[in-house]
Amino acid sequence: MCFEDVVIRGASWHEQLDFSTTNFDVDSFVTFGVVVHRLRWVTGWFANERLLNVASFHASTTGRTIYAGRLRHGMRTLEFDAAQQALLLVDQTRLPRETVLVTCHTPEDVAHAIRTMQVRGAPAIGVSAAYGLALCALRTTSNNADTFLSALVEAADLLGATRPTAVNLRWALDRVLTQVRKVTEREGVQAAKRAVLQLADEMADEDVAVNRRIGAFGLDLVPGNANVLTHCNAGALATVDYGTALGVVRAAHEAGRGIHVFVDETRPFLQGARLTAWELQQMNVPMTLITDSMAGHFMSRGKVDLVVVGADRIAANGDVANKIGTYSVAVLAREHNIPFYVAAPVSTVDLSLACGDDIPIEERSSEEVTHLNGQPIAPEGVEAAHPAFDVTPARYVTAIITECGVVRPPFVETLAATVSGAVAGAA
């Protein structure tokens, strides 16, 4: 057993206990361990509270480095700290070598974290943006309704401009603004402030529940002893918790399917090598890290049984925008008759866009291609392109796994029906 830090969390306090990794009396701790294990699996409350999780390994200062032990269950990428009135984010640019928490006090802080990919993944940045509006609301001193709403709209514009491809970002902002306008008109500014934070909390909890349902539906698509290939990171770190594509992997692992995962490193930001490999390691899922250009090799030798990826936006016809390189994987999967699945919440579907040609593709700094960890890997003066996403045509997608079920072609009809059903169910 090797715990360096253990945190016991209450509603408004944190107490950190330091255990030496030497001379540790395991027997004296075993009763507590058994109780924690049983409670965590028996009660949903305990799972939601995350007694032992990444986001609870924190202190009151920005940039605190936490060297955590093995985190096999319960990774929360973000959570609101009521004591600090701040949003806490796991800094994903620092993983896997160190776990650093970023403290966001303002919507500007949240926008910076999204833009610099300290927090990333469509569901995670959507909920982060919702909390960004909550921070704006809490820090707005005026009780004038027009002034209050104007401040929130301005913050929403700032947050919405950070990353254009992920539709969850705009979806979350619009949902919060719609709710806050209603509450402000009906009950006033102070009630609206409380409502914004409450809605952000609800959205965070909803995301976890949605991801678990995606995992449950996806489980039926994963045969025993399967070799799964995934691209980028669509796990707990890309969401509030559990994950979408990795949620399917996680569900299969928890069900004892005996799976193995091929992890594309995902150049140029290395989300696969840095984040997906780290998450799978925490869960003890057997895996092999490969470069992006190796996928075809392993497919041609019958080493890959299915592909599961996430999505940042899905058009009405089923075209899927996801991390750059996904399209190439889909083409290779079709060539080798391998199922290609996309795991994403219904909020990722954008019925306002007819096809993938209409999806805005974010262009990031070319330095992220020419440099690695701040060090140049290309000759000085070389021009580099960096579209952060590509679009996989619907014809390459076997099915889309959502919290409402597995959606299959023809996507124009089935996606519309799924979204309609989800909206009706939420009403």
Secondary structure as the mmCIF struct_conf table of DSSP 4:
data_model
#
loop_
_struct_conf.conf_type_id
_struct_conf.id
_struct_conf.beg_label_comp_id
_struct_conf.beg_label_asym_id
_struct_conf.beg_label_seq_id
_struct_conf.end_label_comp_id
_struct_conf.end_label_asym_id
_struct_conf.end_label_seq_id
BEND BEND1 GLU A 4 GLU A 4
STRN STRN1 ASP A 5 ARG A 9
BEND BEND2 ALA A 11 SER A 12
STRN STRN2 HIS A 14 ASP A 18
BEND BEND3 THR A 21 ASN A 23
HELX_RH_AL_P HELX_RH_AL_P1 VAL A 26 VAL A 42
HELX_RH_AL_P HELX_RH_AL_P2 GLY A 44 GLU A 49
TURN_TY1_P TURN_TY1_P1 ARG A 50 ARG A 50
BEND BEND4 LEU A 51 LEU A 52
HELX_RH_3T_P HELX_RH_3T_P1 VAL A 54 SER A 56
BEND BEND5 PHE A 57 PHE A 57
BEND BEND6 SER A 60 THR A 61
TURN_TY1_P TURN_TY1_P2 THR A 62 GLY A 63
STRN STRN3 ARG A 64 ILE A 66
BEND BEND7 HIS A 73 HIS A 73
BEND BEND8 THR A 77 THR A 77
STRN STRN4 LEU A 78 ASP A 81
TURN_TY1_P TURN_TY1_P3 ALA A 82 GLN A 85
STRN STRN5 ALA A 86 VAL A 90
TURN_TY1_P TURN_TY1_P4 GLN A 92 ARG A 97
STRN STRN6 THR A 99 CYS A 104
BEND BEND9 THR A 106 THR A 106
HELX_RH_AL_P HELX_RH_AL_P3 PRO A 107 ARG A 115
TURN_TY1_P TURN_TY1_P5 THR A 116 MET A 117
BEND BEND10 GLN A 118 VAL A 119
BEND BEND11 GLY A 121 GLY A 121
HELX_RH_AL_P HELX_RH_AL_P4 ALA A 122 ARG A 139
HELX_RH_AL_P HELX_RH_AL_P5 ALA A 145 GLY A 160
TURN_TY1_P TURN_TY1_P6 ALA A 161 ALA A 161
BEND BEND12 THR A 162 THR A 162
BEND BEND13 PRO A 164 THR A 165
HELX_RH_AL_P HELX_RH_AL_P6 VAL A 167 GLU A 187
HELX_RH_AL_P HELX_RH_AL_P7 VAL A 189 LEU A 219
TURN_TY1_P TURN_TY1_P7 ASP A 220 LEU A 221
TURN_TY1_P TURN_TY1_P8 GLY A 224 ASN A 225
STRN STRN7 ASN A 227 THR A 230
BEND BEND14 CYS A 232 CYS A 232
STRN STRN8 GLY A 235 GLY A 235
HELX_RH_3T_P HELX_RH_3T_P2 ALA A 236 ALA A 238
BEND BEND15 THR A 239 TYR A 242
STRN STRN9 GLY A 243 GLY A 243
BEND BEND16 THR A 244 THR A 244
HELX_RH_AL_P HELX_RH_AL_P8 ALA A 245 GLU A 254
TURN_TY1_P TURN_TY1_P9 ALA A 255 GLY A 256
STRN STRN10 HIS A 260 ASP A 264
TURN_TY1_P TURN_TY1_P10 ARG A 267 LEU A 270
HELX_RH_AL_P HELX_RH_AL_P9 GLN A 271 GLN A 271
HELX_RH_PI_P HELX_RH_PI_P1 GLY A 272 THR A 276
HELX_RH_AL_P HELX_RH_AL_P10 ALA A 277 GLN A 282
TURN_TY1_P TURN_TY1_P11 MET A 283 ASN A 284
STRN STRN11 MET A 287 ILE A 290
HELX_RH_3T_P HELX_RH_3T_P3 ASP A 292 MET A 294
HELX_RH_AL_P HELX_RH_AL_P11 ALA A 295 SER A 300
TURN_TY1_P TURN_TY1_P12 ARG A 301 GLY A 302
STRN STRN12 LEU A 306 VAL A 309
BEND BEND17 ASP A 312 ASP A 312
STRN STRN13 ARG A 313 ALA A 315
TURN_TY1_P TURN_TY1_P13 ALA A 316 ASN A 317
BEND BEND18 GLY A 318 GLY A 318
STRN STRN14 VAL A 320 LYS A 323
TURN_TY1_P TURN_TY1_P14 ILE A 324 GLY A 325
HELX_RH_AL_P HELX_RH_AL_P12 THR A 326 GLU A 335
TURN_TY1_P TURN_TY1_P15 HIS A 336 ASN A 337
STRN STRN15 PHE A 340 ALA A 343
HELX_RH_3T_P HELX_RH_3T_P4 VAL A 346 THR A 348
STRN STRN16 VAL A 349 ASP A 350
TURN_TY1_P TURN_TY1_P16 LEU A 351 SER A 352
BEND BEND19 ALA A 354 CYS A 355
HELX_RH_3T_P HELX_RH_3T_P5 GLY A 356 ASP A 358
BEND BEND20 ILE A 359 ILE A 359
STRN STRN17 GLU A 363 GLU A 363
TURN_TY1_P TURN_TY1_P17 SER A 366 SER A 366
HELX_RH_AL_P HELX_RH_AL_P13 GLU A 367 THR A 370
STRN STRN18 HIS A 371 LEU A 372
TURN_TY1_P TURN_TY1_P18 ASN A 373 GLY A 374
STRN STRN19 GLN A 375 PRO A 376
BEND BEND21 ALA A 378 ALA A 378
TURN_TY1_P TURN_TY1_P19 GLU A 380 GLY A 381
STRN STRN20 PRO A 387 PRO A 387
BEND BEND22 ALA A 388 ALA A 388
STRN STRN21 PHE A 389 THR A 392
HELX_RH_3T_P HELX_RH_3T_P6 ALA A 394 TYR A 396
BEND BEND23 THR A 398 THR A 398
STRN STRN22 ALA A 399 THR A 402
TURN_TY1_P TURN_TY1_P20 GLU A 403 CYS A 404
STRN STRN23 GLY A 405 VAL A 407
BEND BEND24 PRO A 409 PRO A 409
HELX_RH_AL_P HELX_RH_AL_P14 PHE A 411 ALA A 426
#
